[in-house]
Amino acid sequence: MMQEARQNAAAISLKSCEEEPIHLPGSIQPHGFLLVLNGRSLAIEQVSENILRQFSLSKNEVLGRSVLQMVAPAAQRRVEEHLTADDVGATNPLRLPLQLRAEQLVFDAVASRAGQSIVLELENPRPGIIDLAGSGTPSESYYRLIRELMRSQQTAESVEQFLQAVCRRLQALSGFDRVLAYRFAEDFHGEVVAEVVRSGLESYLGLHFPAGDIPPQARRLYELNWLRIISDVDYTPSPLVPQANPTSGEPLDMTYVALRSVSPMHLQYLKNMGVGASMSISLVRDDRLWGLIACHHPRPMYLPFHVRAACVTIGTVVSSQLIAKEAQITERRRDELHRKLGRLLQKVAEGRSLTRVLTRHAEELLSIANSTGMALCGAAEFIRLGDTPDDREIRRILKFLHGQTFGDVYATDQLAAQMPEAAVFRTHASGLLAIRFPERAESYWLFFRPEVIQTIRWGGDPSQAPAASRGIPPDLSPRSSFAEWREEIRGRSLPWSDIELEMAREIYNSVTLSTLRQAEELGRVNRALLAKTKEMEQFVYTVSHDLKSPLVTCQGFVGLMKEDVAQGDYDQLLDSAQRIENATRQMNLLIDDLLCYSRLGGKGLARENVDVNVVCERLRERFEAELREREATLVIEADLPPVYADPIAVERAFDNLLHNALKYACLEPGKTITVGGRAAERFIEYTVGDQGPGIAPEYHELIFRLFHRLDNRQPGTGVGLASVSKLMEQHQGEAVVESQPGQGATFILRFPQRDFIEQA
C-alpha cells in the first residue's frame, strides 16, 4: 500500500492535483469484490485481485468465462434476466449464489453499467442458497423515517434547524459517531451548519473549510453519485486484473461504483482528522452540489447496501425538502417586504412630491433595502439620509457608476474591490446598491451598508504549509491540523440577497410608473413624446380602458365579498377573491409590458456577439410547460448565425415572438413553431414561423403599432410586437411579417451586419 501511495502521489504534480482522475483509480476497497462483465455475452472481462487471492483462483479460471457458469444452476435463469434487463440496477441488491472452487457462497450483488460493460459489486458473502427475490429490507422503518424528516422540514424555522434534525436521524440509522451537514458557499468553501456528535469528540459546528479540501473533480463525482463510503481508511487497495478493459481498451470508469478506491490524498486527510471510516451523502439543488452530509467514525465501519440505499433516499428527500424550506423562508421574507413596499408606495401615490414623501418616510425605505443610509442623486442636488459618505465621495461613486455597464440595478458587498478609492469610506459604504433611473435625467438612488468585520472560524489554517505524510510528497500532502483558526475579513458588508435585489427592481418599476403618472398629471411632455403625439393619445386611451375594466371587476366583487362575509357564504367569498386576483393579474401584465416598452431606448445598446442558438434553447426551457400544455412543438434549426447586437434586446425580441405564437397560433393541439436564420451580405435574418390562422396583408404594418390587436376578444396588451419593432429600430434593423389568412405567419427580424453598423 505504501509503495502504491508513493507511486500515485509522485505521478501527480501540485498544478495537476485538481485534475487527478479519481473516477479511474484502477482498484477497489477490499471489503467487497468486483466483476466487470461484457454487456452482451456476460463474459467476465475484469476482476478485482482480492477475489482471486481469497478463493485461490487463477485469472485464467475466471477471465473470459460467462458469469452464469459460476452461478448455481437453479439461479442461472433468474440471474440472466436481471443482468440483461435495460435497468440492471432496478433490483439491487441481487442475491447472487456463486460456486467458487468447492465453496458455494451467496453475495449481495449491486449491478450498474459503465459504458458497454456491466459492473457487479459483491458484498456480504455467506453460505447457502437464498431465493433471489426479496432482500429483507426493513422498508417500513425507512418510510417512517422519511415521514419524520418531512415533518421536521415543515416545523423547522430555518434550513439549519431542519438539517440538525436530519443529522440526528441519520446518526440513529447509521451508527456513526459524528454526522454533520456541510453547506458550500459560492466559491465552494464550506461551512458546517449542523452537527450531531458523540460526547467526548471535538465539535466542528460553525467551522469553515477551504474549497481545496474538496477539489472540483470530487465535487463533480458527488453530483453524479450521491453516496460515497470508506469502510476503513487503512485499507490496502485491490487492483483490477487486467487494468484496462479488453473491449474498450480504457480504464474502468468507476463513477457509480460504491467500492471505488479513493485518492490517497483524501485517505490521509481523513487520518489527519482522526477518522477511521466515513460516508458522504450529496445534497444537490438544480443539478449543482449544495452541500454534503458527512458521517465519521473513529474505527472501521461497514454499512450494508440496504442501509446505504436508505441514506441515498434520505439525501434525495432532503435535497428536495431543502428547496421547499428555502422557498418557504424566501416567500415569508418576500411577503414582508412587499407589505412594507406597498405601504410606502401608497404614500407615494398620495403625495404631490416624490422626493418629499421619500424623505419623510426614509426609515421605511431603508428597512426595505436593509441598509443604513441612502442618497437620492438628481442632476443638481443630493439628498442624503442616514449614514452615508459625504457629497464629494458620492460624486466619486457616481463617476464610478457612469463607467459601469449594468441594467437598472447595481449591487456589490465589496465596493472597495471594484473602486479602490472607496476604502477610505468603507465604514459608511462597503456595500452599495444603486438604482439608476435614465428616464429621470440619469438620476440614482444609492443605498449603503457599512463594513461588517467578519471573523471566520476555519477548521485549521487554510494556508497551512503541508508536511510529508506517509510517503506522499510534502507539496501534495493534505493539511495535518484542524484546530480552529480565526481569520478577520474587512472591507465587506452583508451581501445583498436576491429578494432585496428584487425589491430594488420593484422600486425602479414603481418610481418609473410614478414618473409617468406625474408627467400625465402636470401635462409636461418631453421631446420624445412630442414627436409621437398620436401614439401618446392612443396610449392614454388604451391604458385607461384596459386598466379600468379589471378595476371595475375588483370594485364589484369587493361589494359582493362584503355580502358573502355577512351571510357566511365562504364558497362565494372564495370565488369572488379568485376573480379579483385574476383582474389584478391582468392589470399587472399590462403594467409590466408598459414599463418594459417605456424603457426601450432609455439607454445605449450594449452590443456584443450573441449566440442565438443559446438564446433560443434558453427560451425553449422557459416555454417548456406551456408547449406541453398546448401540445405544441418548437423546432429550432441547427447552427443559427450569431449576431452583433444587445443580448438582452435579442432575447426580448425572440421571447415576444415565441410568446405570441404560443398564445395566438397554438389554440389547437399539434401545432409547430419553427425558428430559423440565415446570414446575407448586409443583414442577419431570423424567422419565427407558426401554423396559426394567419394575418391579412392590410394588417401587416398595423400589428407592430402600440396597443394594436387584431381581435380584442383575445388576451394580450398590444405592447409585445410594438416592443419588437422598437428594438429592431434601435438596432438599425426591421421587424416584418409575411402571412396570408389560413396559412400561418412568419415573423422576420433583420439585423444589420456588423460592418454596416460601423459604417452607419
Secondary structure, DSSP 8 states (H G I E B T S, - for coil): -HHHHHHHHHTS-TTTGGG--TT--SEE-TTSEEEEEETTT-BEEEEEHHHHHHTT--HHHHTTSBGGGGB-GGGHHHHHHHHTSSSTTTT-SEEEEEEETTEEEEEEEEEEEETTEEEEEEEEEEES---SS-----HHHHHHHHHHHHHHHHH-SSHHHHHHHHHHHHHHHH--SEEEEEEE-TTS-EEEEEEEE-TTS---TT-EE-GGGS-HHHHHHHHHSSEEEES-TT---EEEESSB-TTT-SB---TT-TTB---HHHHHHHHHTT-SEEEEEEEEETTEEEEEEEEEESS-----HHHHHHHHHHHHHHHHHHHHHHHHHHHHHHHHHHHHHHHHHHHHHH-S-HHHHHHHTHHHHHHHHT-SEEEEE-SS-EEEEES---HHHHHHHHHHHHTS--SSEEEES-HHHHSGGGGGGHHHHSEEEEEEEGGGTSEEEEEEE----EEEEEES-TT-----BTTB-GGG---S--SEEEEEE-S------HHHHHHHHHHHHHHHHHHHHHHHHHT---HHHHTTHHHHHHHHHHHHHHHHHHHHHHHHHHHHHHHHHHHT-HHHHHHHHHHHHHHHHHHHHHHHHHHHHHHTTSS----EEE-HHHHHHHHHHHTHHHHHHHT-EEEE-SS---EEE-HHHHHHHHHHHHHHHHHHH-SSTT-EEEEEEEE-SSEEEEEEE--SS---GGGTTGGGSTT--S-TTS---S-HHHHHHHHHHHTT-EEEEEE-TTS-EEEEEEEE-HHHHHH-
